[in-house]
Amino acid sequence: MRTLTLTHGVDTLVLWYSWGPRYRLPADFHERLELALAKRNETDLDRPVFLDVSDLGIPATLEPRDFERAQIRRVRHYRYGLVFGDEALFLGISDPEKSSVRRDDYPQIRVELHGRYIRALGGNIREIVDAITARLIALMARAGLEDPEPVRIGVTRVDLYADFASPENPFELPDLYRFVSRARDRQAYLEDAAEAPGGERVSAAPGAGGPPMSSTGAAKCTPEAALLAAPSALAEAQVHLSGPRWTSFRFGSKKLLARIYSKTAEARKKPETKELLRDYAASFGLDLENTVVWRVEFQLRKDVLTAFLHPEKGLLDLHDWPTLVENLGALWYYLTKHWLSLRVPTANQQKTRWPEDPLWTEVILAWAQIRVPLKRVRRPLRAAAEGLLAQAVGVILSAAAVQGVALERVAYARKYLERTLARLFRASPRALPEALAGGVFEHRYVERLALYQGVAA
């Protein structure tokens, strides 16, 4: 089957920005946010309240007015939620007057970019994020920050995709058996018919009436119906039936979710997708009547964007946007080469030894022929020395009380702790952090010592 690679990119991206203790907002902008939020709270929730944000200079799509004003909402974890362009872009902004948000690495501003916004701006995700970052830096400069650069840009979610065109459907339901995946959860979706074999009615599945990444699946069909539909795939998939034609395969869960689905089928329900197919037809000369456009998509959340080992760059933390954007192609290669793959069955009972399907080779190479063998590793533990010492001191004092060690004087107690901690951390007492120096020890630990009747507080 001849397959044409159309395009690839980022479909959804969720970032957060932190300025640490320096975070603040311009007084006039903060006042406008408060007034709009108060009006929102006083108004019927079914009636949107809009706020003039033209001074932010948010990069606009073909309808600039949608980005000169924003609908304000109250959202979880952020006092102000700004929705742009029919939910194509979202900003969550923390209240700078709350001291709890002015901390190191606290996600003070959240930015959600959705697929139609990214595509409308040309699809170059690096340039789009750079433009939004520049506007947030300008906002902090207006607030009076001498250094308005964020201390960190973190990643909460990223969706990677590649679109392809084929003269006919590339998959059928039994093809699910040919996928090798590290995911435990697998699902298949079909389309059209309102009732499954066996008389059990099912609901619309993602790509056939539901949103592309919807977590709401169809109802389970009967085991007999699933057995008749795909006996070879039954042991590895939860099968959903509503008709004879393939629409979508799904692997994994919310933390790491892969979907392979028909954009042609989705276009029957979503005008936005229909417009995308028209753009593909104009750019690539596709005959949409005799072509199936399909997508391979991976949704990764923060728990999955953990430590990866790069053969040349070493350990990578893909939670950081600057690191992630430099390695998007390598991440795609890992996902399509190691996490999910399509194989050609042979007599070998070990599916992982089946040869790679040529169709899947096209999928792997969709991201500019990149072949970087990333390896996923356990994320190194992050712990502050002060926190470790505080925990260790509590354990040592408890052990001293159990063993009847008399810590009658503060000076003796300090030396006892220093010797014990030095052995625990395999360091000299002088190399320990200054958690036990000066008056810190007396104020923090004397009361705890008193609990064990070692020292009078």
C-alpha positions in Angstrom: 0.0 0.0 0.0 1.4 3.4 -1.0 1.5 5.8 1.9 2.2 9.5 1.7 3.5 11.3 4.8 1.7 14.6 5.1 3.0 16.5 8.1 4.0 16.1 11.7 4.2 18.3 14.8 2.7 19.1 18.2 -1.0 19.0 18.5 -1.4 20.0 22.2 1.1 21.6 24.5 0.7 22.6 28.2 3.5 24.7 29.7 4.0 26.5 33.0 6.2 29.5 33.8 7.9 30.3 37.1 9.7 33.5 38.2 10.1 32.3 41.7 9.8 34.9 44.6 10.1 37.7 42.0 6.7 37.0 40.5 4.3 39.9 40.2 1.8 41.5 37.8 1.5 45.1 36.6 -0.9 46.9 39.0 -3.3 48.0 36.2 -3.5 44.5 34.7 -4.0 42.9 38.1 -6.8 45.4 38.9 -8.5 44.6 35.6 -8.3 40.9 36.4 -9.9 41.4 39.8 -12.7 43.5 38.5 -13.5 41.1 35.7 -13.4 38.1 38.1 -15.8 39.9 40.5 -18.1 40.6 37.6 -17.9 37.0 36.6 -18.8 35.9 40.1 -21.8 38.2 40.1 -23.1 37.2 36.7 -25.0 34.2 35.6 -22.4 31.5 34.9 -24.0 30.8 31.5 -23.2 34.4 30.3 -19.5 34.8 29.5 -17.5 37.8 30.8 -14.8 39.2 28.6 -11.7 41.2 29.5 -9.7 43.5 27.2 -6.2 42.1 27.0 -5.0 43.8 23.8 -1.9 45.1 25.7 -0.7 41.5 26.2 -0.1 41.2 22.5 -0.9 37.4 22.4 0.0 36.0 18.9 -3.2 36.0 17.0 -4.6 33.7 14.4 -6.7 34.7 11.4 -9.3 36.3 13.7 -7.2 38.9 15.8 -10.2 40.1 17.7 -10.4 36.7 19.5 -7.0 37.4 21.0 -7.5 41.1 22.0 -10.1 40.0 24.5 -10.4 36.9 26.7 -13.2 35.2 28.5 -12.4 35.1 32.2 -13.1 32.0 34.3 -12.1 30.8 37.7 -10.1 27.6 37.4 -8.5 25.1 39.7 -5.0 26.1 41.1 -5.1 29.5 39.4 -7.1 32.5 40.5 -7.6 33.8 36.9 -8.3 31.8 33.8 -8.2 33.5 30.4 -9.7 31.7 27.4 -8.9 32.9 23.9 -10.3 32.1 20.5 -13.0 29.6 21.3 -10.8 27.7 23.7 -7.9 27.4 21.3 -5.6 29.0 23.9 -5.8 29.2 27.7 -3.8 31.1 30.3 -4.0 30.4 34.0 -2.6 33.2 36.1 -1.8 33.0 39.8 -2.6 35.9 42.3 0.8 37.5 43.1 -0.6 38.8 46.4 -0.6 35.2 47.8 2.8 34.6 49.3 2.3 30.8 48.7 2.7 31.2 45.0 5.9 33.2 45.1 8.2 30.2 45.6 11.0 28.6 43.6 9.7 26.5 40.7 6.0 27.3 41.5 3.9 27.2 38.3 2.7 30.8 38.4 1.4 31.0 34.8 0.0 28.1 32.9 -0.3 28.2 29.1 -2.3 25.6 27.1 -1.9 25.6 23.3 -4.3 23.5 21.3 -4.0 22.0 17.8 -6.1 24.5 15.9 -4.2 27.4 17.4 -0.8 25.9 16.6 -1.8 25.1 13.0 -3.3 28.5 12.5 0.1 30.1 13.4 2.0 27.9 11.0 2.8 24.8 13.2 6.3 25.8 14.2 6.0 25.1 17.9 9.3 26.6 18.8 8.5 29.9 17.3 5.0 30.0 18.8 6.3 29.3 22.3 9.1 31.8 21.9 6.5 34.5 20.8 4.3 33.8 23.8 7.3 33.7 26.2 8.4 37.1 24.9 4.9 38.5 25.7 5.0 37.1 29.2 8.5 38.5 29.7 7.2 41.9 28.6 4.4 41.6 31.1 6.9 41.0 33.9 9.0 43.9 32.8 5.9 46.1 33.0 5.5 44.8 36.6 8.9 46.2 37.5 11.1 43.1 37.5 14.7 43.9 36.8 15.2 40.4 35.3 11.9 39.5 33.7 13.2 36.2 32.3 11.4 33.1 33.8 13.6 30.9 35.9 11.9 27.8 34.4 9.5 26.8 31.7 8.1 23.4 32.5 6.0 20.9 30.5 2.9 19.3 31.9 1.6 17.7 28.6 2.7 17.3 25.0 0.9 15.6 22.2 3.0 14.5 19.2 1.5 13.5 15.9 2.1 12.6 12.3 -0.5 12.5 9.5 -0.5 10.1 6.5 -2.6 9.5 3.4 -3.4 6.1 1.9 -5.6 5.0 -1.0 -7.6 2.8 1.3 -8.0 2.1 5.0 -4.6 1.0 6.3 -5.9 -1.1 9.1 -8.7 -3.6 10.0 -9.7 -4.8 13.4 -7.5 -8.0 13.3 -4.5 -5.8 12.7 -4.6 -5.0 16.4 -2.9 -8.3 17.0 0.1 -7.2 15.0 0.9 -4.3 17.3 3.6 -4.7 19.9 3.2 -2.2 22.8 4.4 -1.7 26.3 0.9 -0.4 27.1 -1.3 -2.6 29.2 -4.6 -1.1 28.0 -5.7 -1.5 24.4 -8.9 -0.5 22.7 -10.4 -0.6 19.2 -13.2 1.5 17.8 -15.3 1.0 14.8 -18.0 3.2 13.3 -21.5 3.8 11.9 -23.9 1.1 13.1 -26.0 2.0 16.2 -26.1 -1.5 17.6 -23.4 -4.1 18.1 -23.8 -7.7 17.3 -25.7 -9.5 20.0 -28.1 -6.6 20.5 -26.0 -4.4 22.8 -26.1 -0.7 22.0 -22.9 1.2 22.2 -22.0 4.9 22.4 -19.9 7.0 20.0 -16.2 6.5 20.3 -13.5 9.1 19.9 -13.1 9.8 16.3 -16.7 8.7 15.6 -18.5 11.4 17.5 -16.4 11.9 20.6 -13.4 14.3 20.9 -10.1 12.9 19.5 -8.5 12.4 22.9 -11.7 11.6 24.9 -11.3 9.3 27.8 -15.0 8.3 27.4 -15.1 5.1 25.5 -18.0 3.0 24.2 -19.8 0.4 26.2 -18.3 -3.1 26.2 -19.8 -5.5 23.6 -20.6 -9.0 24.5 -17.7 -11.5 24.5 -19.5 -13.5 21.8 -19.6 -10.5 19.5 -15.9 -9.7 20.2 -15.0 -13.3 19.5 -16.8 -13.2 16.1 -15.2 -9.9 15.2 -11.6 -10.5 16.1 -10.7 -13.8 17.7 -6.9 -13.2 17.4 -7.1 -9.8 19.1 -9.5 -10.7 21.9 -6.8 -11.6 24.4 -5.0 -8.3 24.0 -7.8 -5.7 23.5 -11.0 -4.4 24.9 -13.1 -4.4 21.7 -15.9 -1.8 21.0 -18.2 -2.3 18.1 -20.6 0.0 16.3 -20.2 -1.1 12.7 -17.9 -2.8 10.2 -15.3 -0.1 9.4 -12.1 0.6 11.3 -11.9 4.0 12.9 -9.4 4.0 15.7 -6.9 1.9 17.8 -5.9 3.1 21.3 -3.1 2.0 23.5 -2.2 3.0 27.0 -3.8 5.3 29.6 -3.8 9.1 30.3 -0.2 9.2 31.4 1.0 7.8 28.0 -1.7 7.3 25.4 -1.3 6.4 21.8 -4.1 6.6 19.2 -4.1 5.6 15.6 -7.3 6.9 14.0 -8.9 7.9 10.7 -9.1 11.7 10.2 -11.3 11.0 7.2 -13.9 9.4 9.5 -13.5 12.2 12.1 -14.1 14.8 9.4 -17.7 13.6 9.1 -18.3 14.9 12.6 -15.9 17.8 13.0 -15.8 20.8 10.7 -12.3 21.7 11.9 -11.0 18.3 10.7 -12.9 18.7 7.4 -11.0 22.0 6.9 -7.7 20.3 7.7 -8.4 17.7 5.0 -9.2 20.4 2.5 -5.8 22.0 3.3 -4.1 18.7 2.7 -5.9 18.2 -0.6 -4.8 21.7 -1.8 -1.2 21.2 -0.6 -0.6 17.6 -1.7 -3.2 17.2 -4.5 -5.2 14.6 -2.7 -8.4 13.1 -4.1 -10.3 13.1 -0.8 -13.0 10.8 -2.3 -10.5 8.0 -2.8 -8.0 8.7 0.0 -8.0 7.9 3.7 -6.1 10.4 5.9 -5.0 8.8 9.2 -3.0 10.0 12.2 -0.6 8.5 14.7 -0.7 10.5 17.9 1.0 10.2 21.3 -0.2 12.0 24.4 2.4 12.3 27.2 1.8 13.8 30.6 4.3 14.9 33.2 4.7 11.6 34.9 6.0 10.1 31.6 8.3 13.0 30.7 10.9 11.7 33.0 14.6 11.0 32.6 15.8 9.8 29.2 19.3 8.8 28.4 20.6 10.3 25.2 23.6 8.6 23.5 25.5 11.9 23.1 23.8 14.4 25.5 23.6 12.1 28.5 20.7 12.3 31.0 17.8 14.5 29.7 15.0 16.0 31.8 12.1 16.4 29.4 10.0 18.3 32.0 12.0 21.4 30.9 10.7 23.0 27.7 14.1 24.0 26.3 15.3 20.4 26.6 12.1 18.9 25.2 11.9 21.1 22.2 15.4 20.1 21.2 14.6 16.4 21.4 11.0 16.1 20.0 12.2 14.0 17.1 14.2 11.7 19.3 11.2 11.3 21.6 9.0 10.3 18.6 11.6 7.7 17.6 11.5 6.2 21.0 7.7 6.1 21.1 7.4 4.5 17.6 10.4 2.2 17.8 10.3 1.0 21.3 7.0 1.8 22.9 4.6 0.9 20.1 5.3 -0.8 16.7 3.5 -2.7 14.0 4.9 -6.1 13.0 4.5 -8.7 10.2 3.5 -12.1 11.6 5.8 -15.0 11.1 6.1 -18.5 12.5 8.0 -17.2 15.5 5.9 -17.3 18.7 7.7 -14.2 20.1 5.9 -11.2 18.6 8.8 -8.8 19.4 10.9 -10.8 16.9 8.5 -10.3 14.1 9.9 -8.0 11.4 8.7 -4.4 11.3 5.9 -3.6 8.9 7.0 -1.3 6.1 4.0 0.9 6.8 5.3 1.5 10.3 8.7 2.3 9.0 7.0 5.3 7.4 5.6 6.3 10.7 8.9 6.1 12.5 10.6 8.3 9.9 7.9 10.9 9.8 9.9 13.3 12.0 12.6 14.2 9.5 14.3 10.8 9.4 15.5 11.1 13.0 17.0 7.9 14.5 18.2 8.7 18.0 18.1 5.7 20.4 16.8 7.3 23.5 16.5 5.1 26.5 14.0 5.7 29.3 15.6 5.5 32.8 14.4 6.1 36.3 14.3 9.7 37.3 17.0 10.6 39.9 15.6 11.4 43.3 15.5 15.1 44.1 15.9 15.9 47.8 17.1 19.0 49.7 19.9 18.4 52.1 18.1 20.4 54.7 15.1 18.2 54.5 17.2 15.1 54.7 18.9 16.3 57.8 15.7 17.2 59.5 14.3 13.7 58.9 17.6 12.1 59.9 17.7 14.2 63.2 14.2 13.0 64.1 15.1 9.4 63.5 18.4 9.7 65.4 16.8 11.3 68.4 14.1 8.6 68.5 16.7 5.9 68.3 18.7 7.6 71.1 15.6 7.6 73.3 14.9 3.9 72.6 18.5 3.0 73.5 18.5 5.1 76.6 21.2 7.5 75.4 21.2 10.5 77.7 21.5 13.7 75.8 21.5 16.0 78.8 23.2 19.0 77.3 22.6 20.8 74.0 26.3 20.8 73.2 26.6 17.1 73.7 23.4 16.5 71.7 24.9 18.5 68.8 28.1 16.5 68.8 26.2 13.3 69.0 24.1 14.3 66.0 27.1 15.5 64.0 29.0 12.2 64.5 25.9 10.1 63.6 25.0 12.2 60.6 28.6 12.2 59.4 28.6 8.4 59.4 25.2 8.3 57.8 26.2 10.7 55.0 29.8 9.3 54.8 31.2 12.8 55.2 33.1 14.8 57.8 31.0 16.9 60.2 32.5 20.0 58.6 31.0 19.0 55.2 27.5 18.9 56.6 25.1 21.8 55.8 24.8 24.5 58.4 21.5 23.1 59.6 22.9 22.4 63.1 25.0 25.6 63.4 24.4 28.6 65.7 20.9 29.1 67.1 19.2 27.0 64.4 19.8 23.8 66.3 18.4 25.2 69.6 15.3 26.6 68.1 14.5 23.6 65.8 15.5 20.6 67.8 15.6 21.5 71.6 11.9 21.0 71.9 12.2 17.7 70.2 14.9 16.7 72.6 12.7 17.7 75.5 10.1 15.2 74.4 12.6 12.4 75.2 13.5 14.0 78.5 17.1 14.6 77.4 17.3 18.4 77.6 15.0 20.9 79.3 13.5 23.2 76.7 
